Amino acid sequence: MNVLKIIITLFFCLWLGACSIARSTLVHHVDVQQGNVITQETINQLTPGMSRRQVQFVLGSPMIADVFHQDRWDYIYLMQTGKGATTHKHVTLFFENDTLSRISGTLHPQESDPSTEPPNQQVSLVVPTRERVPPGVFNRFWHWITFRDIDEDGR
């Protein structure tokens, strides 16, 4: 009887221990993104003196807009991959008289070097002419019911 109790106890211990290996490579885990996506390019677009609306246009709505600190906006971004790697970025913007005064956090605006920027190139867009497609059965039937000519719609 004691041997049976020991075997059952060991079985349940192994069964519970198997739950801890759920993070194995056999199970697919999704990537989890939370907060505002913050990149160096978007931070480089910020300049002191920008209004709140301009900042909101560039970065979006702040993740944290504290009622008690209305001159401070916090943007937080957290990316956790399925393999467990975590990326955390945060940017805090401070306003004085409704204009951006300073930026702190993990990303800061960088001065762009004109030699590394690609030259501005003019792009021409060619729009093909619209092909005349013969009307289908339903289109012809609709025009027959409404007593209209098919070319009246400009089609």
C-alpha angles and dihedrals in degrees: 000000000000091000090054091051091050092049092048091047092049091047092053092045091053091044092053091043090056089066090067093064093061090110090071123131091254093073120071116228121192125231112254120212120185131179131004118336104244120192132173090245093059092046089051089059091063118095130176111263096040116137123242091255092053091050091048090051091054101040104018126232114337118256091223122028103172118211091212094049103040093165092062129076123186124203115192129184126186124180120183115182123212090252091059102257111139129204118193124185129169134178126189119200122198123202131200118190089352093301127107110261107169144357128215135171139073094320126051130183113266126207109248118234110224091212092061096046117094113248117259108260126193112235120205119207119209114202113199118227116260113262119228106243116193111244119257129238096267092047092052090046092051092051090048091053094047093045092236130135114244092237093054091084092055091249 
